[in-house]
Structures are given as C-alpha cells and as structure tokens.
Amino acid sequence: MFSTFGAQAQTLASAAQNGAAGQTESSTKLSAGDEKTVKDMAQADINEIAAAKIALSKA
C-alpha cells in the first residue's frame, strides 16, 4: 500500500521543480534544500492521507 506513495512524492516534487510552462530552466531550479523541503512536505501529506484512509477503514 505504501510503496506507490514515494513515486507520488517524487512526481509532486518534480512538478514543483519544473515550475510553470514557458519559463527558462535556470529560473525554475530549486536549491537542494528547497527541493528536500518540497519532497518532505509532499511525503508528509501522502502519509497523512494514508493514515486517514486506514482510520476510515477501521471506523
């Protein structure tokens, strides 16, 4: 169940890193620290959703 969540977090982080269409690549690059922060926040959100699904299934 949790194995697909890592891929989703990477997709979210990649989308955030790529930015809006039409911008040059140099203006859309995130620093390493910012990229890690985005990935960590995305993973935390995914984990929260997974926990809520588990809670609902046991309710």
N, CA, C and O atoms as a Maestro MAE file, in Angstrom:
{
 s_m_m2io_version
 :::
 2.0.0
}

f_m_ct {
 s_m_title
 :::
 protein
 m_atom[236] {
  # First column is atom index #
  i_m_mmod_type
  r_m_x_coord
  r_m_y_coord
  r_m_z_coord
  i_m_residue_number
  s_m_chain_name
  s_m_pdb_residue_name
  s_m_pdb_atom_name
  i_m_atomic_number
  :::
  1 25 0.817 -1.200 0.000 1 A "MET " " N  " 7
  2 3 0.000 0.000 0.000 1 A "MET " " CA " 6
  3 2 0.854 1.253 0.000 1 A "MET " " C  " 6
  4 15 0.535 2.205 -0.714 1 A "MET " " O  " 8
  5 25 1.917 1.286 0.768 2 A "PHE " " N  " 7
  6 3 2.727 2.493 0.878 2 A "PHE " " CA " 6
  7 2 3.792 2.594 -0.205 2 A "PHE " " C  " 6
  8 15 4.414 3.647 -0.343 2 A "PHE " " O  " 8
  9 25 4.026 1.527 -0.984 3 A "SER " " N  " 7
  10 3 5.116 1.540 -1.952 3 A "SER " " CA " 6
  11 2 4.904 2.554 -3.072 3 A "SER " " C  " 6
  12 15 5.881 3.059 -3.624 3 A "SER " " O  " 8
  13 25 3.669 2.863 -3.422 4 A "THR " " N  " 7
  14 3 3.428 3.814 -4.507 4 A "THR " " CA " 6
  15 2 3.513 5.260 -4.044 4 A "THR " " C  " 6
  16 15 3.599 6.168 -4.871 4 A "THR " " O  " 8
  17 25 3.490 5.485 -2.748 5 A "PHE " " N  " 7
  18 3 3.487 6.855 -2.249 5 A "PHE " " CA " 6
  19 2 4.798 7.573 -2.531 5 A "PHE " " C  " 6
  20 15 4.786 8.777 -2.783 5 A "PHE " " O  " 8
  21 25 5.924 6.875 -2.497 6 A "GLY " " N  " 7
  22 3 7.211 7.503 -2.791 6 A "GLY " " CA " 6
  23 2 7.250 8.056 -4.202 6 A "GLY " " C  " 6
  24 15 7.775 9.145 -4.434 6 A "GLY " " O  " 8
  25 25 6.693 7.305 -5.149 7 A "ALA " " N  " 7
  26 3 6.656 7.755 -6.539 7 A "ALA " " CA " 6
  27 2 5.793 8.998 -6.673 7 A "ALA " " C  " 6
  28 15 6.127 9.905 -7.435 7 A "ALA " " O  " 8
  29 25 4.677 9.051 -5.935 8 A "GLN " " N  " 7
  30 3 3.817 10.223 -5.981 8 A "GLN " " CA " 6
  31 2 4.537 11.439 -5.415 8 A "GLN " " C  " 6
  32 15 4.408 12.542 -5.946 8 A "GLN " " O  " 8
  33 25 5.283 11.244 -4.355 9 A "ALA " " N  " 7
  34 3 6.021 12.358 -3.769 9 A "ALA " " CA " 6
  35 2 7.055 12.878 -4.749 9 A "ALA " " C  " 6
  36 15 7.247 14.089 -4.861 9 A "ALA " " O  " 8
  37 25 7.727 11.975 -5.464 10 A "GLN " " N  " 7
  38 3 8.711 12.396 -6.447 10 A "GLN " " CA " 6
  39 2 8.034 13.161 -7.579 10 A "GLN " " C  " 6
  40 15 8.578 14.145 -8.080 10 A "GLN " " O  " 8
  41 25 6.849 12.708 -7.980 11 A "THR " " N  " 7
  42 3 6.112 13.397 -9.040 11 A "THR " " CA " 6
  43 2 5.742 14.807 -8.596 11 A "THR " " C  " 6
  44 15 5.887 15.757 -9.366 11 A "THR " " O  " 8
  45 25 5.265 14.951 -7.366 12 A "LEU " " N  " 7
  46 3 4.914 16.277 -6.858 12 A "LEU " " CA " 6
  47 2 6.138 17.176 -6.789 12 A "LEU " " C  " 6
  48 15 6.077 18.348 -7.161 12 A "LEU " " O  " 8
  49 25 7.246 16.629 -6.315 13 A "ALA " " N  " 7
  50 3 8.464 17.424 -6.208 13 A "ALA " " CA " 6
  51 2 8.975 17.814 -7.589 13 A "ALA " " C  " 6
  52 15 9.452 18.931 -7.784 13 A "ALA " " O  " 8
  53 25 8.877 16.891 -8.553 14 A "SER " " N  " 7
  54 3 9.315 17.200 -9.912 14 A "SER " " CA " 6
  55 2 8.456 18.299 -10.519 14 A "SER " " C  " 6
  56 15 8.965 19.198 -11.188 14 A "SER " " O  " 8
  57 25 7.151 18.223 -10.283 15 A "ALA " " N  " 7
  58 3 6.251 19.246 -10.805 15 A "ALA " " CA " 6
  59 2 6.587 20.603 -10.200 15 A "ALA " " C  " 6
  60 15 6.592 21.616 -10.900 15 A "ALA " " O  " 8
  61 25 6.866 20.621 -8.910 16 A "ALA " " N  " 7
  62 3 7.214 21.885 -8.259 16 A "ALA " " CA " 6
  63 2 8.543 22.414 -8.788 16 A "ALA " " C  " 6
  64 15 8.725 23.621 -8.941 16 A "ALA " " O  " 8
  65 25 9.464 21.500 -9.063 17 A "GLN " " N  " 7
  66 3 10.779 21.925 -9.550 17 A "GLN " " CA " 6
  67 2 10.686 22.454 -10.976 17 A "GLN " " C  " 6
  68 15 11.385 23.405 -11.325 17 A "GLN " " O  " 8
  69 25 9.839 21.856 -11.802 18 A "ASN " " N  " 7
  70 3 9.732 22.264 -13.196 18 A "ASN " " CA " 6
  71 2 9.048 23.612 -13.355 18 A "ASN " " C  " 6
  72 15 9.326 24.332 -14.313 18 A "ASN " " O  " 8
  73 25 8.170 23.964 -12.446 19 A "GLY " " N  " 7
  74 3 7.527 25.265 -12.470 19 A "GLY " " CA " 6
  75 2 6.551 25.410 -13.614 19 A "GLY " " C  " 6
  76 15 6.157 24.423 -14.235 19 A "GLY " " O  " 8
  77 25 6.166 26.631 -13.889 20 A "ALA " " N  " 7
  78 3 5.179 26.904 -14.928 20 A "ALA " " CA " 6
  79 2 5.812 26.760 -16.307 20 A "ALA " " C  " 6
  80 15 7.007 26.990 -16.486 20 A "ALA " " O  " 8
  81 25 4.991 26.378 -17.267 21 A "ALA " " N  " 7
  82 3 5.459 26.240 -18.648 21 A "ALA " " CA " 6
  83 2 5.854 27.606 -19.181 21 A "ALA " " C  " 6
  84 15 5.253 28.624 -18.835 21 A "ALA " " O  " 8
  85 25 6.866 27.612 -20.023 22 A "GLY " " N  " 7
  86 3 7.286 28.853 -20.634 22 A "GLY " " CA " 6
  87 2 8.444 29.533 -19.922 22 A "GLY " " C  " 6
  88 15 9.045 30.456 -20.470 22 A "GLY " " O  " 8
  89 25 8.763 29.099 -18.723 23 A "GLN " " N  " 7
  90 3 9.893 29.693 -18.019 23 A "GLN " " CA " 6
  91 2 11.168 28.953 -18.427 23 A "GLN " " C  " 6
  92 15 11.135 27.777 -18.791 23 A "GLN " " O  " 8
  93 25 12.274 29.663 -18.355 24 A "THR " " N  " 7
  94 3 13.533 29.011 -18.672 24 A "THR " " CA " 6
  95 2 13.915 28.076 -17.544 24 A "THR " " C  " 6
  96 15 13.504 28.266 -16.399 24 A "THR " " O  " 8
  97 25 14.699 27.073 -17.868 25 A "GLU " " N  " 7
  98 3 15.077 26.067 -16.873 25 A "GLU " " CA " 6
  99 2 15.857 26.669 -15.715 25 A "GLU " " C  " 6
  100 15 15.680 26.254 -14.570 25 A "GLU " " O  " 8
  101 25 16.708 27.630 -15.992 26 A "SER " " N  " 7
  102 3 17.525 28.211 -14.929 26 A "SER " " CA " 6
  103 2 16.688 28.929 -13.871 26 A "SER " " C  " 6
  104 15 17.086 28.991 -12.708 26 A "SER " " O  " 8
  105 25 15.537 29.469 -14.260 27 A "SER " " N  " 7
  106 3 14.709 30.174 -13.292 27 A "SER " " CA " 6
  107 2 13.791 29.242 -12.513 27 A "SER " " C  " 6
  108 15 13.145 29.676 -11.559 27 A "SER " " O  " 8
  109 25 13.718 27.964 -12.901 28 A "THR " " N  " 7
  110 3 12.827 27.029 -12.218 28 A "THR " " CA " 6
  111 2 13.579 26.045 -11.337 28 A "THR " " C  " 6
  112 15 12.949 25.220 -10.676 28 A "THR " " O  " 8
  113 25 14.882 26.103 -11.306 29 A "LYS " " N  " 7
  114 3 15.662 25.195 -10.467 29 A "LYS " " CA " 6
  115 2 15.502 25.568 -9.003 29 A "LYS " " C  " 6
  116 15 15.554 26.740 -8.629 29 A "LYS " " O  " 8
  117 25 15.306 24.542 -8.186 30 A "LEU " " N  " 7
  118 3 15.251 24.750 -6.739 30 A "LEU " " CA " 6
  119 2 16.608 24.436 -6.144 30 A "LEU " " C  " 6
  120 15 17.358 23.617 -6.675 30 A "LEU " " O  " 8
  121 25 16.913 25.087 -5.051 31 A "SER " " N  " 7
  122 3 18.136 24.722 -4.347 31 A "SER " " CA " 6
  123 2 17.935 23.342 -3.748 31 A "SER " " C  " 6
  124 15 16.801 22.882 -3.616 31 A "SER " " O  " 8
  125 25 19.002 22.689 -3.393 32 A "ALA " " N  " 7
  126 3 18.923 21.342 -2.815 32 A "ALA " " CA " 6
  127 2 18.069 21.339 -1.553 32 A "ALA " " C  " 6
  128 15 17.288 20.413 -1.334 32 A "ALA " " O  " 8
  129 25 18.213 22.364 -0.729 33 A "GLY " " N  " 7
  130 3 17.433 22.461 0.499 33 A "GLY " " CA " 6
  131 2 15.948 22.647 0.224 33 A "GLY " " C  " 6
  132 15 15.105 22.051 0.894 33 A "GLY " " O  " 8
  133 25 15.632 23.486 -0.777 34 A "ASP " " N  " 7
  134 3 14.229 23.703 -1.136 34 A "ASP " " CA " 6
  135 2 13.612 22.434 -1.716 34 A "ASP " " C  " 6
  136 15 12.468 22.097 -1.410 34 A "ASP " " O  " 8
  137 25 14.373 21.733 -2.555 35 A "GLU " " N  " 7
  138 3 13.874 20.501 -3.147 35 A "GLU " " CA " 6
  139 2 13.584 19.460 -2.067 35 A "GLU " " C  " 6
  140 15 12.564 18.774 -2.121 35 A "GLU " " O  " 8
  141 25 14.482 19.345 -1.086 36 A "LYS " " N  " 7
  142 3 14.273 18.403 0.016 36 A "LYS " " CA " 6
  143 2 13.043 18.792 0.822 36 A "LYS " " C  " 6
  144 15 12.271 17.925 1.230 36 A "LYS " " O  " 8
  145 25 12.853 20.084 1.055 37 A "THR " " N  " 7
  146 3 11.688 20.565 1.803 37 A "THR " " CA " 6
  147 2 10.396 20.224 1.078 37 A "THR " " C  " 6
  148 15 9.441 19.760 1.701 37 A "THR " " O  " 8
  149 25 10.353 20.447 -0.228 38 A "VAL " " N  " 7
  150 3 9.158 20.142 -1.012 38 A "VAL " " CA " 6
  151 2 8.871 18.643 -0.971 38 A "VAL " " C  " 6
  152 15 7.724 18.235 -0.789 38 A "VAL " " O  " 8
  153 25 9.900 17.831 -1.137 39 A "LYS " " N  " 7
  154 3 9.724 16.376 -1.099 39 A "LYS " " CA " 6
  155 2 9.246 15.920 0.277 39 A "LYS " " C  " 6
  156 15 8.359 15.073 0.379 39 A "LYS " " O  " 8
  157 25 9.827 16.475 1.321 40 A "ASP " " N  " 7
  158 3 9.431 16.099 2.689 40 A "ASP " " CA " 6
  159 2 7.978 16.486 2.964 40 A "ASP " " C  " 6
  160 15 7.233 15.714 3.568 40 A "ASP " " O  " 8
  161 25 7.579 17.669 2.526 41 A "MET " " N  " 7
  162 3 6.194 18.111 2.745 41 A "MET " " CA " 6
  163 2 5.226 17.243 1.955 41 A "MET " " C  " 6
  164 15 4.163 16.881 2.459 41 A "MET " " O  " 8
  165 25 5.583 16.910 0.729 42 A "ALA " " N  " 7
  166 3 4.725 16.052 -0.090 42 A "ALA " " CA " 6
  167 2 4.580 14.680 0.560 42 A "ALA " " C  " 6
  168 15 3.478 14.135 0.615 42 A "ALA " " O  " 8
  169 25 5.677 14.122 1.050 43 A "GLN " " N  " 7
  170 3 5.623 12.819 1.699 43 A "GLN " " CA " 6
  171 2 4.784 12.878 2.971 43 A "GLN " " C  " 6
  172 15 4.031 11.947 3.255 43 A "GLN " " O  " 8
  173 25 4.902 13.946 3.733 44 A "ALA " " N  " 7
  174 3 4.099 14.097 4.950 44 A "ALA " " CA " 6
  175 2 2.610 14.156 4.604 44 A "ALA " " C  " 6
  176 15 1.787 13.558 5.297 44 A "ALA " " O  " 8
  177 25 2.264 14.873 3.537 45 A "ASP " " N  " 7
  178 3 0.869 14.942 3.107 45 A "ASP " " CA " 6
  179 2 0.359 13.567 2.679 45 A "ASP " " C  " 6
  180 15 -0.757 13.180 3.026 45 A "ASP " " O  " 8
  181 25 1.167 12.840 1.937 46 A "ILE " " N  " 7
  182 3 0.790 11.499 1.480 46 A "ILE " " CA " 6
  183 2 0.613 10.566 2.670 46 A "ILE " " C  " 6
  184 15 -0.322 9.765 2.703 46 A "ILE " " O  " 8
  185 25 1.503 10.668 3.638 47 A "ASN " " N  " 7
  186 3 1.388 9.827 4.834 47 A "ASN " " CA " 6
  187 2 0.129 10.164 5.624 47 A "ASN " " C  " 6
  188 15 -0.520 9.269 6.164 47 A "ASN " " O  " 8
  189 25 -0.216 11.433 5.695 48 A "GLU " " N  " 7
  190 3 -1.426 11.838 6.414 48 A "GLU " " CA " 6
  191 2 -2.670 11.279 5.741 48 A "GLU " " C  " 6
  192 15 -3.595 10.825 6.415 48 A "GLU " " O  " 8
  193 25 -2.694 11.311 4.418 49 A "ILE " " N  " 7
  194 3 -3.826 10.757 3.683 49 A "ILE " " CA " 6
  195 2 -3.923 9.251 3.896 49 A "ILE " " C  " 6
  196 15 -5.016 8.719 4.092 49 A "ILE " " O  " 8
  197 25 -2.787 8.566 3.858 50 A "ALA " " N  " 7
  198 3 -2.780 7.118 4.087 50 A "ALA " " CA " 6
  199 2 -3.282 6.784 5.488 50 A "ALA " " C  " 6
  200 15 -4.031 5.823 5.664 50 A "ALA " " O  " 8
  201 25 -2.883 7.561 6.474 51 A "ALA " " N  " 7
  202 3 -3.339 7.329 7.846 51 A "ALA " " CA " 6
  203 2 -4.847 7.555 7.960 51 A "ALA " " C  " 6
  204 15 -5.538 6.817 8.663 51 A "ALA " " O  " 8
  205 25 -5.349 8.569 7.273 52 A "ALA " " N  " 7
  206 3 -6.786 8.845 7.294 52 A "ALA " " CA " 6
  207 2 -7.572 7.707 6.645 52 A "ALA " " C  " 6
  208 15 -8.645 7.336 7.121 52 A "ALA " " O  " 8
  209 25 -7.031 7.152 5.553 53 A "LYS " " N  " 7
  210 3 -7.691 6.021 4.906 53 A "LYS " " CA " 6
  211 2 -7.742 4.803 5.813 53 A "LYS " " C  " 6
  212 15 -8.750 4.098 5.862 53 A "LYS " " O  " 8
  213 25 -6.649 4.558 6.534 54 A "ILE " " N  " 7
  214 3 -6.609 3.443 7.489 54 A "ILE " " CA " 6
  215 2 -7.630 3.674 8.593 54 A "ILE " " C  " 6
  216 15 -8.362 2.758 8.968 54 A "ILE " " O  " 8
  217 25 -7.681 4.893 9.111 55 A "ALA " " N  " 7
  218 3 -8.627 5.220 10.182 55 A "ALA " " CA " 6
  219 2 -10.071 5.035 9.707 55 A "ALA " " C  " 6
  220 15 -10.908 4.509 10.439 55 A "ALA " " O  " 8
  221 25 -10.349 5.461 8.505 56 A "LEU " " N  " 7
  222 3 -11.710 5.293 7.965 56 A "LEU " " CA " 6
  223 2 -12.071 3.829 7.769 56 A "LEU " " C  " 6
  224 15 -13.213 3.428 7.994 56 A "LEU " " O  " 8
  225 25 -11.105 3.041 7.353 57 A "SER " " N  " 7
  226 3 -11.400 1.622 7.128 57 A "SER " " CA " 6
  227 2 -11.638 0.877 8.442 57 A "SER " " C  " 6
  228 15 -12.308 -0.155 8.455 57 A "SER " " O  " 8
  229 25 -11.097 1.391 9.539 58 A "LYS " " N  " 7
  230 3 -11.271 0.743 10.855 58 A "LYS " " CA " 6
  231 2 -12.456 1.325 11.624 58 A "LYS " " C  " 6
  232 15 -12.838 0.792 12.666 58 A "LYS " " O  " 8
  233 25 -13.035 2.405 11.123 59 A "ALA " " N  " 7
  234 3 -14.156 3.064 11.818 59 A "ALA " " CA " 6
  235 2 -15.467 2.328 11.583 59 A "ALA " " C  " 6
  236 15 -16.508 2.743 12.093 59 A "ALA " " O  " 8
  :::
 }
 m_bond[235] {
  # First column is bond index #
  i_m_from
  i_m_to
  i_m_order
  :::
  1 1 2 1
  2 2 3 1
  3 3 4 2
  4 3 5 1
  5 5 6 1
  6 6 7 1
  7 7 8 2
  8 7 9 1
  9 9 10 1
  10 10 11 1
  11 11 12 2
  12 11 13 1
  13 13 14 1
  14 14 15 1
  15 15 16 2
  16 15 17 1
  17 17 18 1
  18 18 19 1
  19 19 20 2
  20 19 21 1
  21 21 22 1
  22 22 23 1
  23 23 24 2
  24 23 25 1
  25 25 26 1
  26 26 27 1
  27 27 28 2
  28 27 29 1
  29 29 30 1
  30 30 31 1
  31 31 32 2
  32 31 33 1
  33 33 34 1
  34 34 35 1
  35 35 36 2
  36 35 37 1
  37 37 38 1
  38 38 39 1
  39 39 40 2
  40 39 41 1
  41 41 42 1
  42 42 43 1
  43 43 44 2
  44 43 45 1
  45 45 46 1
  46 46 47 1
  47 47 48 2
  48 47 49 1
  49 49 50 1
  50 50 51 1
  51 51 52 2
  52 51 53 1
  53 53 54 1
  54 54 55 1
  55 55 56 2
  56 55 57 1
  57 57 58 1
  58 58 59 1
  59 59 60 2
  60 59 61 1
  61 61 62 1
  62 62 63 1
  63 63 64 2
  64 63 65 1
  65 65 66 1
  66 66 67 1
  67 67 68 2
  68 67 69 1
  69 69 70 1
  70 70 71 1
  71 71 72 2
  72 71 73 1
  73 73 74 1
  74 74 75 1
  75 75 76 2
  76 75 77 1
  77 77 78 1
  78 78 79 1
  79 79 80 2
  80 79 81 1
  81 81 82 1
  82 82 83 1
  83 83 84 2
  84 83 85 1
  85 85 86 1
  86 86 87 1
  87 87 88 2
  88 87 89 1
  89 89 90 1
  90 90 91 1
  91 91 92 2
  92 91 93 1
  93 93 94 1
  94 94 95 1
  95 95 96 2
  96 95 97 1
  97 97 98 1
  98 98 99 1
  99 99 100 2
  100 99 101 1
  101 101 102 1
  102 102 103 1
  103 103 104 2
  104 103 105 1
  105 105 106 1
  106 106 107 1
  107 107 108 2
  108 107 109 1
  109 109 110 1
  110 110 111 1
  111 111 112 2
  112 111 113 1
  113 113 114 1
  114 114 115 1
  115 115 116 2
  116 115 117 1
  117 117 118 1
  118 118 119 1
  119 119 120 2
  120 119 121 1
  121 121 122 1
  122 122 123 1
  123 123 124 2
  124 123 125 1
  125 125 126 1
  126 126 127 1
  127 127 128 2
  128 127 129 1
  129 129 130 1
  130 130 131 1
  131 131 132 2
  132 131 133 1
  133 133 134 1
  134 134 135 1
  135 135 136 2
  136 135 137 1
  137 137 138 1
  138 138 139 1
  139 139 140 2
  140 139 141 1
  141 141 142 1
  142 142 143 1
  143 143 144 2
  144 143 145 1
  145 145 146 1
  146 146 147 1
  147 147 148 2
  148 147 149 1
  149 149 150 1
  150 150 151 1
  151 151 152 2
  152 151 153 1
  153 153 154 1
  154 154 155 1
  155 155 156 2
  156 155 157 1
  157 157 158 1
  158 158 159 1
  159 159 160 2
  160 159 161 1
  161 161 162 1
  162 162 163 1
  163 163 164 2
  164 163 165 1
  165 165 166 1
  166 166 167 1
  167 167 168 2
  168 167 169 1
  169 169 170 1
  170 170 171 1
  171 171 172 2
  172 171 173 1
  173 173 174 1
  174 174 175 1
  175 175 176 2
  176 175 177 1
  177 177 178 1
  178 178 179 1
  179 179 180 2
  180 179 181 1
  181 181 182 1
  182 182 183 1
  183 183 184 2
  184 183 185 1
  185 185 186 1
  186 186 187 1
  187 187 188 2
  188 187 189 1
  189 189 190 1
  190 190 191 1
  191 191 192 2
  192 191 193 1
  193 193 194 1
  194 194 195 1
  195 195 196 2
  196 195 197 1
  197 197 198 1
  198 198 199 1
  199 199 200 2
  200 199 201 1
  201 201 202 1
  202 202 203 1
  203 203 204 2
  204 203 205 1
  205 205 206 1
  206 206 207 1
  207 207 208 2
  208 207 209 1
  209 209 210 1
  210 210 211 1
  211 211 212 2
  212 211 213 1
  213 213 214 1
  214 214 215 1
  215 215 216 2
  216 215 217 1
  217 217 218 1
  218 218 219 1
  219 219 220 2
  220 219 221 1
  221 221 222 1
  222 222 223 1
  223 223 224 2
  224 223 225 1
  225 225 226 1
  226 226 227 1
  227 227 228 2
  228 227 229 1
  229 229 230 1
  230 230 231 1
  231 231 232 2
  232 231 233 1
  233 233 234 1
  234 234 235 1
  235 235 236 2
  :::
 }
}
